[in-house]
Amino acid sequence: MPKAGDILVVLTYAMVAVVAALVFDRLGLMNTQMAWLMGALVFLIAGQVHAAASRAQEKSIFQDELHQLKAANLSMLEELESAQARLDTLSPLSSAPAGASTGLASADHSEREPARTDDRLVAELLARLEQAGAGGPSSTAASSTPAAGHVDASVVRDALDANRVDLYLQPVVGLPQRRTYFYEGYTRIRDADGRVLTPAEFLAAAEEANLITDVDNLLLLRCVQIVRRLTKQDRRIGVFCNVSIRSLADDEFFPAFLDFLRRNSDLAGALIFEMPRAAFDQRSATAARNMARLADFGFRFSLDQVSDFNLDLAELQRAGVRFVKASGQRLIEAARGQEPIAGREPGALAPEDMAGLFARYGVDLVAEKIENEATVVEVLDLDIAYAQGHLFGAPRPVRDDVLDAADKEVRRTG
């Protein structure tokens, strides 16, 4: 359909042609038939001039857009190469040997200075494991028969005791440029045979044996280590680090951990603590208070496993939650479906306004589990800022020597 502006231009040229014909006729410069023919000629000439000018303008705009597209493409390629280089630096060239230890295991705990808080954290972890191994409250659970597809709690305890707990990183990119802004940290453990176990395989056993806090705490320490390493290369990079509400509510461990983070508060902008939405909703008063103390030091929080978007955004803002993660497909369904979003009635919010509504409360939406370009296109239509998934990069392990070097850097700055 022609634009309103083009219609007005055509009508203007037609009026000019009619006026010209009437002038030629009234002044007797030519007979009536020739006057109207001359008016038609004026209209055709004016139309051709306008069309030529429009084509020239469109060509100029097209060339500018093409230049910008090429520049954006080159920028995206540079960012992808930079992200790949960072991952290559952090990831092993070959699989780690079965008995390989991590950076935390490389240090002799008994020789560290007792006044160092990070030393006390690691020592406390080991003390807990020793207590559990000596017949503590978890020994009965460890002897229970594991469910199908899961491992026995003793496997988790052995992996923790031998520091066979690995940190995996997956990029989180900004849209539409796909520049890597964050990484998400995942825990993997290795059994005595070197087999890598995912959280789905060992978390249930860790919960039964009261070891989940130890797993979380070790992951938190390593996230701090790797954030220190990454921010030396790029201050804009951050890491999402999964944390258990039980860790935040642990009155014995949390004070030492808070002190550790306080001394590393320069990393507050780069370290985001992530937890499931259900755990956030069910947090205790102690956990909420400790989250507020972390937020006072500038640390931010993220919620994942979000399937219901009827969230209290004001509460998220007060609690320091700055990111909400959900699968890309679920975000698309919620934005375009008839369901309440952040207290709004079903259908009251336009799909493209959903991200903006969250942003007004300081919360960015992150589309997870992106596997194909078609989903990216739909997510872009929703104006969502960040995306994560195998399309942009799979989780890759951090090398032991990198963790070891990062551990030493943290101790020097502590």
N, C-alpha and C positions, 0 to 999 in steps of 0.2 A: 504494500500500500504506500502511495507517495506520501512524503512528509508534508506536514502543514506548511512549512516554509516554502517548499517547492511549489505547492499549489498557489500560494500567495504571489510568488514570483511570476508564474504563468498568467495569473489574472492581471497582474500589473502590466505585463507586456501586451496582453490583449487590449487593455484600456488605452495604452499608448498607441497601439495600432488603430483603434477606432477613432481616437482623437485626431491622429494624423490624416486619416481618410476624410473626416469631416472638414478639417482645415483645407485640404486640397480641393474639396468640392465647393465649400463656401467661398473661397477666394477665387474660384473660377480658373484655377491653374490647370485643371483637366476635367473631363466629364465625370459623371458619377461613377460609371463602371470602372474607369481607369483609377479614380481616387480610391475605391475599395480594393482594387488590385494592388495599388501602392501600399495601402495599409496592411494588407496580408503579407506583402514583401517585407515591410518593417518588422512585423511580428516574427517571421521566419528568421530574419537576420539576427534580431535580438535573442531569439531562442537558441540559435547556433552559437552565438557569442557566450551566452550563459552556460550552455552545455560544455563548451570548451574550457571555460574557467572552472566549472565544477570538476571536470575530469582532472585538470591540473592540480586542483586542491586535494582531491582524493588520492592522486598519485603521490603527492608530497606526504600526506598523512600515512599512506601505506608504507612508503619508504622509511619514515620515522619509526613506525611500529615494527617493521622488519629489523631495523637497526637495534631497537630496544630488545627485541626477541633474541637476536643473535648475542647481544651483550649479556642478557639474562642467562642464556644457554651456556655461554662461556663461564659465567660466574658460578652456575650450578655445577659444571664439570670440575671447576677448581675446588669447590666445597666438597664434592664427592671424593676427589683425589685426596684432599686434606683429611677427611674422615677416614678413608681407607688407610692412609698412612698412619693415623693414630691407632687404628685397630691392629694394623700389622705390627706396630711397636709393642702393643699390649698382649698380642696373642702368640701362642707358641707356633713354631714352624712344624713341629711334630708332636704327637701325643706324649703327655708326661708319663714317665715310668710309673709302674704300679706303686712303688713305695716312695714316690717323690714327696717331699715336704714343702710347705709354703713358706712365705717370707717370715711369718710369725714364728714358725718352728725353728728358724735358723738361729735365733738368739737363745742364749742360756738364761732362763728366767731366774735361776738362783743367784746370778751374778749382777743383776740389775739393781740400781739404787732404789731402796724401798720408798724413798720420798716421791718418786715419780708416779703420778696418778695412772698413766697408761700402763706402767708396769704392774701396778696393783690390780688393774682391770684384768689383764691376762692371767696374773697369778690367781685371782679369784676364780676365773673360769676353770683353771686347772685344778684348784682346790675342790671345786664343786664336782668335777669329774672324778677325782680321786675318792671323794666321799661316796659318790654313787657306786664306784667300782668296789668299794670296801663293804658294801652291803647297806647303803643308804636307802632312802625311801623308794628309790626307783628300781631296786634290784628285783623286786617281785614282779613289777610290770615287765621288766626285761626278759623274764623267763617265760612270759606268756607266748602262745603260738601266734605268729604274725598272720594278718589277713592276706588273702591272695593278692599278689602284685605289690605287696609291701615287704619291708625288711624288718628284721628283729631289732629291738632297741639297742642290743649290744653292738650291732654294726655301727649305729650312730655314735655310741659312746666311744668305740674304738677309733672311728674317723676323727672325732673331736680330740681325743687324747693324742693321736698321732699327727694332728693338724693336717688331715687330708680333707680339708674344707676349702673349696675353690670359689673364686669370685668370677662370674661371667658378666659381660657387659653387652647391652644391646642399644644401638643408637635410637634417639628420639629426634626427629627432624622437624624443622619449621616448614610450613606451607605458604606459598607454592614453591619456594626456591629449593627446598629439600636440603637445606644446610643443617648439619648436626649441631643442635643446641645442648642436648643432654644425652646421658646414657642411663639406662636402668641396670642396677646391680642385682644379680640373681645368685642364690646359693646352690652349689652342687657339692656333694660329698663323694669320695671314692672309697670303696671297700678295700679289704686287704688284697684282693686280686686286681685292683685297678679299675674295676667297673664303675662308671659314673652313674650316680643315683640322683634323680630329680626330686624336688620337694614332694611331688605327688607320691613318691615311693617311700620317703623317710619321715615326712612331717607327722603322720599319725603315730609312728613309733616314738618320735621325739616328744610328742605331747604326752603319751602314756608314761614315759620315763622321766618326765619333768626336765627334759633337756632342751626344750624349744627356746627358752630364754638364753641358754648358752650358744645355741646356733645363731640366734638373732644378734647377740652381743658381738660374737666374732665377726659376723658380716658387717656390723656397724663400724667396728674398728678398721676393717679392711676398706670400707667405703671412704672413711676419712683418709686413709693412707693413699688411695688411688686418686681421690679428689685433689689432694696436695700435689700429686704428680701431674695430673691433667691440667690444673690451673697454671702450672709453670709454663705450659705450652700455649694455653689459650684461656684467659681470665673469664671468658664468656661461657665456658663449658660447665655444666652441672651434672650431678649424679642423683638419681632417685634410688634411695636405699630403703628396702623393705624392713619394717620394724614391727614387732609384736606389741600389742597393748599390754601384755603381761610384762614386757621389759620396761615399759614406761611406768607401770604401777609397782615395780619391784623396789621397795623401800631400802633394801640392802644394797642393790647394785646401782640404782639411778643416781644417788648423790655423787659417787665417784665418776660415773659417766658424764654427768652434767659438768663436773669440774674439768674433765678432759675436753669437752666441747667448748667450755668457756675459754680455755687456753688456746683453742684452735678456732676462736670465733671469727677470725678473718675468712674462714671458709663458709660462713653462714649463708652467703648468697649462692653458693655452689652445691650445697648439700640439702636435699629434700627428703624428708622422712615419709615413707609411703605405707599405708595400711588399708585393709579392706573397708569398704563403706559400712558393712555390718558391724565390724569391730569398733569403728568410730562411734556409731550410734549407741553401742552398748558400753562405752567406756565408763570406767568408774570415776568417782570424784577425784581420786588420787591421780589417775592417768590424765584427766582433764587439767588438773593443776600443774602436773609436770609438763604437759604439752605447752601450757601457757608460759612456763619458765623457759622452755626452749625457744618459744616465739619471742620472748623478751630479748634473747641474744641474737635475734634475726633469723633463726632457722624456720623453714617453711615446711608445710605438710601437703601430702597428696593422697587422694582417695582413689582406689581402684576397685574392680569388681562391682561397678555401678550399673545397675540395670533399671532402676527406678529414678527418674529425674525430677520427681516432685520433692526437691531438696529445699531446706531452709538456708538460703544463700547468706542471710545476715548472720546466722549461727556459724556457717563455714568461715565467714570473714573474721568473726570474733575469735575463732579457734586457730587462726593462722593457716587455714587450708587455702592453698593458692592454685591447686591443680585438681581436676576431676578426670579420671580415665574411664573409658568404656570402649567396647569394640566399635569399630567404624560402622558396621551394619546396624548395631543397636542405636547409635546416635542418629543415623539416617531415619530409622523407623520412628524414633521418638520425635524428631523434629517435624516429620511429615505425617505423623499419626495423630489420632484423636485421644490424647492423654494429657493429664495436667503436667505442667513443667514449672518448677519453682513457685508453686502456689497459684499459677495462672490457670484459668479454666481451659478445658480441652478445646483446641482450635483457636484460642485467643492470641497465640503467638505465631507470627510468620516463621517458616523454617529458617530463613536467613537471619532472623533476629535472636535465635536461641543463644549463639555464642556471645553476642553483644550483651545480652541480659546477664550472663554469668560474669562477663568481663567488668560490668559496672560494679560488681562486688569483689573485684580483684581476683577472680577465679578464671583460669584458662582451661578450656576443654582439650583433651588429648584423645585422638582416635587411635585405639589399639587394634592389633591383629589385622593389619592391612596386608593383604596378600596379592592384590592385583590392581592394575591401573584404573579399572572401571570404578572401584570403590573410592580411589583417590579423587576422581572427577566429581563424584557425588558429595564427598566430604568437602571439597573445595567450594561447592555451591552453598554449603552451610557456613562458610567463612570461619572454619575451625583453624586454630593457629598451629597446632602440632599434631604429628602422627607418628606411629610406631608399628613395626611389623616386619615380617621376613622380606617384604618387598624392598625395604630400606636397609636390611642387614639382620642376620640372625645373631643370637647371643654367642659370644666368643670368649674363651677363658683368658684370664690375665696370667701372664707368665710368672712363675715363682720368683725369678730374679728381679722382676719389676716390683712385685710386692715387697721383696726384701729391701730394695733400694728406697721405696716409698716409706717403709717402716723406719729406716734410719733418718730420712728427711723429717718425718714427724717428730722423732725424738730430739733432733737438733733444734727444732722450732718450739718444742714443748717447754 
